[in-house]
Amino acid sequence: MQKFLKKEYRVTLRTQHRQEKNRRAADRIKAVLLSDKGWSYRQIARLF
């Protein structure tokens, strides 16, 4: 799977992930970042 996020969006999402108080929202952000890294949906699902 190819990367679909631009570099500035990745940086913004990483920052938002670190600052997010709501764990559910943080998990969703992490799933997007992992998907961008090439993780499959199945791998991401096993993580959570």
mmCIF file of the N, C-alpha and C atoms, coordinates in Angstrom:
data_MODEL
# 
_entry.id   MODEL 
# 
loop_
_atom_site.group_PDB 
_atom_site.id 
_atom_site.type_symbol 
_atom_site.label_atom_id 
_atom_site.label_alt_id 
_atom_site.label_comp_id 
_atom_site.label_asym_id 
_atom_site.label_entity_id 
_atom_site.label_seq_id 
_atom_site.pdbx_PDB_ins_code 
_atom_site.Cartn_x 
_atom_site.Cartn_y 
_atom_site.Cartn_z 
_atom_site.occupancy 
_atom_site.B_iso_or_equiv 
_atom_site.pdbx_formal_charge 
_atom_site.auth_seq_id 
_atom_site.auth_comp_id 
_atom_site.auth_asym_id 
_atom_site.auth_atom_id 
_atom_site.pdbx_PDB_model_num 
ATOM 1   N N  . MET A 1 1  ? 0.842   -1.180 0.000  1.00 0.00 ? 1  MET A N  1 
ATOM 2   C CA . MET A 1 1  ? 0.000   0.000  0.000  1.00 0.00 ? 1  MET A CA 1 
ATOM 3   C C  . MET A 1 1  ? 0.890   1.247  0.000  1.00 0.00 ? 1  MET A C  1 
ATOM 4   N N  . GLN A 1 2  ? 0.548   2.204  -0.808 1.00 0.00 ? 2  GLN A N  1 
ATOM 5   C CA . GLN A 1 2  ? 1.325   3.424  -0.890 1.00 0.00 ? 2  GLN A CA 1 
ATOM 6   C C  . GLN A 1 2  ? 0.933   4.406  0.207  1.00 0.00 ? 2  GLN A C  1 
ATOM 7   N N  . LYS A 1 3  ? 1.862   5.297  0.497  1.00 0.00 ? 3  LYS A N  1 
ATOM 8   C CA . LYS A 1 3  ? 1.556   6.363  1.448  1.00 0.00 ? 3  LYS A CA 1 
ATOM 9   C C  . LYS A 1 3  ? 0.575   7.313  0.778  1.00 0.00 ? 3  LYS A C  1 
ATOM 10  N N  . PHE A 1 4  ? -0.420  7.725  1.538  1.00 0.00 ? 4  PHE A N  1 
ATOM 11  C CA . PHE A 1 4  ? -1.438  8.599  0.966  1.00 0.00 ? 4  PHE A CA 1 
ATOM 12  C C  . PHE A 1 4  ? -1.496  9.955  1.667  1.00 0.00 ? 4  PHE A C  1 
ATOM 13  N N  . LEU A 1 5  ? -0.765  10.099 2.779  1.00 0.00 ? 5  LEU A N  1 
ATOM 14  C CA . LEU A 1 5  ? -0.740  11.371 3.494  1.00 0.00 ? 5  LEU A CA 1 
ATOM 15  C C  . LEU A 1 5  ? 0.498   12.170 3.104  1.00 0.00 ? 5  LEU A C  1 
ATOM 16  N N  . LYS A 1 6  ? 0.319   13.463 2.992  1.00 0.00 ? 6  LYS A N  1 
ATOM 17  C CA . LYS A 1 6  ? 1.467   14.331 2.760  1.00 0.00 ? 6  LYS A CA 1 
ATOM 18  C C  . LYS A 1 6  ? 2.243   14.457 4.062  1.00 0.00 ? 6  LYS A C  1 
ATOM 19  N N  . LYS A 1 7  ? 3.509   14.791 3.950  1.00 0.00 ? 7  LYS A N  1 
ATOM 20  C CA . LYS A 1 7  ? 4.387   14.858 5.120  1.00 0.00 ? 7  LYS A CA 1 
ATOM 21  C C  . LYS A 1 7  ? 3.832   15.789 6.198  1.00 0.00 ? 7  LYS A C  1 
ATOM 22  N N  . GLU A 1 8  ? 3.337   16.945 5.815  1.00 0.00 ? 8  GLU A N  1 
ATOM 23  C CA . GLU A 1 8  ? 2.840   17.904 6.811  1.00 0.00 ? 8  GLU A CA 1 
ATOM 24  C C  . GLU A 1 8  ? 1.601   17.365 7.535  1.00 0.00 ? 8  GLU A C  1 
ATOM 25  N N  . TYR A 1 9  ? 0.782   16.575 6.842  1.00 0.00 ? 9  TYR A N  1 
ATOM 26  C CA . TYR A 1 9  ? -0.386  15.971 7.485  1.00 0.00 ? 9  TYR A CA 1 
ATOM 27  C C  . TYR A 1 9  ? 0.044   14.896 8.483  1.00 0.00 ? 9  TYR A C  1 
ATOM 28  N N  . ARG A 1 10 ? 1.073   14.118 8.101  1.00 0.00 ? 10 ARG A N  1 
ATOM 29  C CA . ARG A 1 10 ? 1.594   13.100 9.015  1.00 0.00 ? 10 ARG A CA 1 
ATOM 30  C C  . ARG A 1 10 ? 2.112   13.738 10.299 1.00 0.00 ? 10 ARG A C  1 
ATOM 31  N N  . VAL A 1 11 ? 2.861   14.819 10.153 1.00 0.00 ? 11 VAL A N  1 
ATOM 32  C CA . VAL A 1 11 ? 3.407   15.518 11.325 1.00 0.00 ? 11 VAL A CA 1 
ATOM 33  C C  . VAL A 1 11 ? 2.274   16.061 12.192 1.00 0.00 ? 11 VAL A C  1 
ATOM 34  N N  . THR A 1 12 ? 1.275   16.637 11.572 1.00 0.00 ? 12 THR A N  1 
ATOM 35  C CA . THR A 1 12 ? 0.135   17.173 12.305 1.00 0.00 ? 12 THR A CA 1 
ATOM 36  C C  . THR A 1 12 ? -0.607  16.067 13.048 1.00 0.00 ? 12 THR A C  1 
ATOM 37  N N  . LEU A 1 13 ? -0.826  14.940 12.395 1.00 0.00 ? 13 LEU A N  1 
ATOM 38  C CA . LEU A 1 13 ? -1.524  13.832 13.045 1.00 0.00 ? 13 LEU A CA 1 
ATOM 39  C C  . LEU A 1 13 ? -0.719  13.248 14.199 1.00 0.00 ? 13 LEU A C  1 
ATOM 40  N N  . ARG A 1 14 ? 0.599   13.133 14.029 1.00 0.00 ? 14 ARG A N  1 
ATOM 41  C CA . ARG A 1 14 ? 1.428   12.633 15.139 1.00 0.00 ? 14 ARG A CA 1 
ATOM 42  C C  . ARG A 1 14 ? 1.341   13.555 16.343 1.00 0.00 ? 14 ARG A C  1 
ATOM 43  N N  . THR A 1 15 ? 1.392   14.845 16.110 1.00 0.00 ? 15 THR A N  1 
ATOM 44  C CA . THR A 1 15 ? 1.283   15.815 17.196 1.00 0.00 ? 15 THR A CA 1 
ATOM 45  C C  . THR A 1 15 ? -0.082  15.715 17.862 1.00 0.00 ? 15 THR A C  1 
ATOM 46  N N  . GLN A 1 16 ? -1.115  15.644 17.064 1.00 0.00 ? 16 GLN A N  1 
ATOM 47  C CA . GLN A 1 16 ? -2.467  15.543 17.601 1.00 0.00 ? 16 GLN A CA 1 
ATOM 48  C C  . GLN A 1 16 ? -2.632  14.239 18.383 1.00 0.00 ? 16 GLN A C  1 
ATOM 49  N N  . HIS A 1 17 ? -2.040  13.161 17.900 1.00 0.00 ? 17 HIS A N  1 
ATOM 50  C CA . HIS A 1 17 ? -2.124  11.868 18.591 1.00 0.00 ? 17 HIS A CA 1 
ATOM 51  C C  . HIS A 1 17 ? -1.512  11.965 19.984 1.00 0.00 ? 17 HIS A C  1 
ATOM 52  N N  . ARG A 1 18 ? -0.353  12.613 20.080 1.00 0.00 ? 18 ARG A N  1 
ATOM 53  C CA . ARG A 1 18 ? 0.315   12.755 21.382 1.00 0.00 ? 18 ARG A CA 1 
ATOM 54  C C  . ARG A 1 18 ? -0.487  13.607 22.356 1.00 0.00 ? 18 ARG A C  1 
ATOM 55  N N  . GLN A 1 19 ? -1.196  14.596 21.848 1.00 0.00 ? 19 GLN A N  1 
ATOM 56  C CA . GLN A 1 19 ? -1.912  15.537 22.709 1.00 0.00 ? 19 GLN A CA 1 
ATOM 57  C C  . GLN A 1 19 ? -3.353  15.129 22.998 1.00 0.00 ? 19 GLN A C  1 
ATOM 58  N N  . GLU A 1 20 ? -3.841  14.149 22.281 1.00 0.00 ? 20 GLU A N  1 
ATOM 59  C CA . GLU A 1 20 ? -5.249  13.760 22.397 1.00 0.00 ? 20 GLU A CA 1 
ATOM 60  C C  . GLU A 1 20 ? -5.538  13.114 23.752 1.00 0.00 ? 20 GLU A C  1 
ATOM 61  N N  . LYS A 1 21 ? -6.531  13.636 24.464 1.00 0.00 ? 21 LYS A N  1 
ATOM 62  C CA . LYS A 1 21 ? -6.939  13.095 25.766 1.00 0.00 ? 21 LYS A CA 1 
ATOM 63  C C  . LYS A 1 21 ? -7.916  11.933 25.602 1.00 0.00 ? 21 LYS A C  1 
ATOM 64  N N  . ASN A 1 22 ? -8.733  12.002 24.583 1.00 0.00 ? 22 ASN A N  1 
ATOM 65  C CA . ASN A 1 22 ? -9.723  10.965 24.316 1.00 0.00 ? 22 ASN A CA 1 
ATOM 66  C C  . ASN A 1 22 ? -9.021  9.769  23.667 1.00 0.00 ? 22 ASN A C  1 
ATOM 67  N N  . ARG A 1 23 ? -8.943  8.647  24.357 1.00 0.00 ? 23 ARG A N  1 
ATOM 68  C CA . ARG A 1 23 ? -8.212  7.484  23.865 1.00 0.00 ? 23 ARG A CA 1 
ATOM 69  C C  . ARG A 1 23 ? -8.818  6.910  22.588 1.00 0.00 ? 23 ARG A C  1 
ATOM 70  N N  . ARG A 1 24 ? -10.137 6.982  22.472 1.00 0.00 ? 24 ARG A N  1 
ATOM 71  C CA . ARG A 1 24 ? -10.772 6.464  21.257 1.00 0.00 ? 24 ARG A CA 1 
ATOM 72  C C  . ARG A 1 24 ? -10.339 7.268  20.032 1.00 0.00 ? 24 ARG A C  1 
ATOM 73  N N  . ALA A 1 25 ? -10.310 8.578  20.175 1.00 0.00 ? 25 ALA A N  1 
ATOM 74  C CA . ALA A 1 25 ? -9.866  9.438  19.078 1.00 0.00 ? 25 ALA A CA 1 
ATOM 75  C C  . ALA A 1 25 ? -8.392  9.199  18.776 1.00 0.00 ? 25 ALA A C  1 
ATOM 76  N N  . ALA A 1 26 ? -7.589  9.014  19.812 1.00 0.00 ? 26 ALA A N  1 
ATOM 77  C CA . ALA A 1 26 ? -6.156  8.747  19.629 1.00 0.00 ? 26 ALA A CA 1 
ATOM 78  C C  . ALA A 1 26 ? -5.946  7.432  18.886 1.00 0.00 ? 26 ALA A C  1 
ATOM 79  N N  . ASP A 1 27 ? -6.748  6.420  19.219 1.00 0.00 ? 27 ASP A N  1 
ATOM 80  C CA . ASP A 1 27 ? -6.643  5.132  18.532 1.00 0.00 ? 27 ASP A CA 1 
ATOM 81  C C  . ASP A 1 27 ? -6.999  5.264  17.049 1.00 0.00 ? 27 ASP A C  1 
ATOM 82  N N  . ARG A 1 28 ? -7.977  6.070  16.750 1.00 0.00 ? 28 ARG A N  1 
ATOM 83  C CA . ARG A 1 28 ? -8.366  6.272  15.342 1.00 0.00 ? 28 ARG A CA 1 
ATOM 84  C C  . ARG A 1 28 ? -7.260  6.975  14.565 1.00 0.00 ? 28 ARG A C  1 
ATOM 85  N N  . ILE A 1 29 ? -6.646  7.967  15.197 1.00 0.00 ? 29 ILE A N  1 
ATOM 86  C CA . ILE A 1 29 ? -5.541  8.674  14.549 1.00 0.00 ? 29 ILE A CA 1 
ATOM 87  C C  . ILE A 1 29 ? -4.393  7.703  14.306 1.00 0.00 ? 29 ILE A C  1 
ATOM 88  N N  . LYS A 1 30 ? -4.093  6.877  15.316 1.00 0.00 ? 30 LYS A N  1 
ATOM 89  C CA . LYS A 1 30 ? -3.019  5.892  15.179 1.00 0.00 ? 30 LYS A CA 1 
ATOM 90  C C  . LYS A 1 30 ? -3.314  4.914  14.041 1.00 0.00 ? 30 LYS A C  1 
ATOM 91  N N  . ALA A 1 31 ? -4.560  4.506  13.899 1.00 0.00 ? 31 ALA A N  1 
ATOM 92  C CA . ALA A 1 31 ? -4.934  3.589  12.821 1.00 0.00 ? 31 ALA A CA 1 
ATOM 93  C C  . ALA A 1 31 ? -4.675  4.227  11.451 1.00 0.00 ? 31 ALA A C  1 
ATOM 94  N N  . VAL A 1 32 ? -4.972  5.494  11.309 1.00 0.00 ? 32 VAL A N  1 
ATOM 95  C CA . VAL A 1 32 ? -4.722  6.196  10.040 1.00 0.00 ? 32 VAL A CA 1 
ATOM 96  C C  . VAL A 1 32 ? -3.219  6.257  9.766  1.00 0.00 ? 32 VAL A C  1 
ATOM 97  N N  . LEU A 1 33 ? -2.444  6.579  10.806 1.00 0.00 ? 33 LEU A N  1 
ATOM 98  C CA . LEU A 1 33 ? -0.991  6.660  10.636 1.00 0.00 ? 33 LEU A CA 1 
ATOM 99  C C  . LEU A 1 33 ? -0.390  5.295  10.280 1.00 0.00 ? 33 LEU A C  1 
ATOM 100 N N  . LEU A 1 34 ? -0.869  4.238  10.914 1.00 0.00 ? 34 LEU A N  1 
ATOM 101 C CA . LEU A 1 34 ? -0.366  2.900  10.604 1.00 0.00 ? 34 LEU A CA 1 
ATOM 102 C C  . LEU A 1 34 ? -0.757  2.478  9.196  1.00 0.00 ? 34 LEU A C  1 
ATOM 103 N N  . SER A 1 35 ? -1.956  2.821  8.788  1.00 0.00 ? 35 SER A N  1 
ATOM 104 C CA . SER A 1 35 ? -2.395  2.517  7.430  1.00 0.00 ? 35 SER A CA 1 
ATOM 105 C C  . SER A 1 35 ? -1.506  3.229  6.416  1.00 0.00 ? 35 SER A C  1 
ATOM 106 N N  . ASP A 1 36 ? -1.147  4.455  6.724  1.00 0.00 ? 36 ASP A N  1 
ATOM 107 C CA . ASP A 1 36 ? -0.254  5.219  5.856  1.00 0.00 ? 36 ASP A CA 1 
ATOM 108 C C  . ASP A 1 36 ? 1.134   4.579  5.783  1.00 0.00 ? 36 ASP A C  1 
ATOM 109 N N  . LYS A 1 37 ? 1.545   3.904  6.850  1.00 0.00 ? 37 LYS A N  1 
ATOM 110 C CA . LYS A 1 37 ? 2.846   3.224  6.864  1.00 0.00 ? 37 LYS A CA 1 
ATOM 111 C C  . LYS A 1 37 ? 2.821   1.906  6.085  1.00 0.00 ? 37 LYS A C  1 
ATOM 112 N N  . GLY A 1 38 ? 1.626   1.471  5.680  1.00 0.00 ? 38 GLY A N  1 
ATOM 113 C CA . GLY A 1 38 ? 1.550   0.252  4.902  1.00 0.00 ? 38 GLY A CA 1 
ATOM 114 C C  . GLY A 1 38 ? 0.984   -0.938 5.654  1.00 0.00 ? 38 GLY A C  1 
ATOM 115 N N  . TRP A 1 39 ? 0.552   -0.739 6.880  1.00 0.00 ? 39 TRP A N  1 
ATOM 116 C CA . TRP A 1 39 ? -0.055  -1.834 7.644  1.00 0.00 ? 39 TRP A CA 1 
ATOM 117 C C  . TRP A 1 39 ? -1.387  -2.201 7.011  1.00 0.00 ? 39 TRP A C  1 
ATOM 118 N N  . SER A 1 40 ? -1.712  -3.475 7.038  1.00 0.00 ? 40 SER A N  1 
ATOM 119 C CA . SER A 1 40 ? -2.992  -3.926 6.503  1.00 0.00 ? 40 SER A CA 1 
ATOM 120 C C  . SER A 1 40 ? -4.096  -3.681 7.543  1.00 0.00 ? 40 SER A C  1 
ATOM 121 N N  . TYR A 1 41 ? -5.330  -3.726 7.089  1.00 0.00 ? 41 TYR A N  1 
ATOM 122 C CA . TYR A 1 41 ? -6.452  -3.540 8.013  1.00 0.00 ? 41 TYR A CA 1 
ATOM 123 C C  . TYR A 1 41 ? -6.456  -4.634 9.073  1.00 0.00 ? 41 TYR A C  1 
ATOM 124 N N  . ARG A 1 42 ? -6.091  -5.822 8.679  1.00 0.00 ? 42 ARG A N  1 
ATOM 125 C CA . ARG A 1 42 ? -6.054  -6.951 9.611  1.00 0.00 ? 42 ARG A CA 1 
ATOM 126 C C  . ARG A 1 42 ? -4.991  -6.743 10.688 1.00 0.00 ? 42 ARG A C  1 
ATOM 127 N N  . GLN A 1 43 ? -3.815  -6.264 10.306 1.00 0.00 ? 43 GLN A N  1 
ATOM 128 C CA . GLN A 1 43 ? -2.751  -6.003 11.278 1.00 0.00 ? 43 GLN A CA 1 
ATOM 129 C C  . GLN A 1 43 ? -3.166  -4.916 12.264 1.00 0.00 ? 43 GLN A C  1 
ATOM 130 N N  . ILE A 1 44 ? -3.809  -3.882 11.759 1.00 0.00 ? 44 ILE A N  1 
ATOM 131 C CA . ILE A 1 44 ? -4.256  -2.786 12.622 1.00 0.00 ? 44 ILE A CA 1 
ATOM 132 C C  . ILE A 1 44 ? -5.322  -3.289 13.576 1.00 0.00 ? 44 ILE A C  1 
ATOM 133 N N  . ALA A 1 45 ? -6.232  -4.104 13.094 1.00 0.00 ? 45 ALA A N  1 
ATOM 134 C CA . ALA A 1 45 ? -7.304  -4.638 13.947 1.00 0.00 ? 45 ALA A CA 1 
ATOM 135 C C  . ALA A 1 45 ? -6.730  -5.498 15.070 1.00 0.00 ? 45 ALA A C  1 
ATOM 136 N N  . ARG A 1 46 ? -5.702  -6.288 14.787 1.00 0.00 ? 46 ARG A N  1 
ATOM 137 C CA . ARG A 1 46 ? -5.082  -7.122 15.827 1.00 0.00 ? 46 ARG A CA 1 
ATOM 138 C C  . ARG A 1 46 ? -4.429  -6.262 16.901 1.00 0.00 ? 46 ARG A C  1 
ATOM 139 N N  . LEU A 1 47 ? -3.917  -5.115 16.527 1.00 0.00 ? 47 LEU A N  1 
ATOM 140 C CA . LEU A 1 47 ? -3.267  -4.217 17.484 1.00 0.00 ? 47 LEU A CA 1 
ATOM 141 C C  . LEU A 1 47 ? -4.244  -3.691 18.510 1.00 0.00 ? 47 LEU A C  1 
ATOM 142 N N  . PHE A 1 48 ? -5.473  -3.402 18.063 1.00 0.00 ? 48 PHE A N  1 
ATOM 143 C CA . PHE A 1 48 ? -6.473  -2.834 18.959 1.00 0.00 ? 48 PHE A CA 1 
ATOM 144 C C  . PHE A 1 48 ? -7.374  -3.931 19.455 1.00 0.00 ? 48 PHE A C  1 
# 
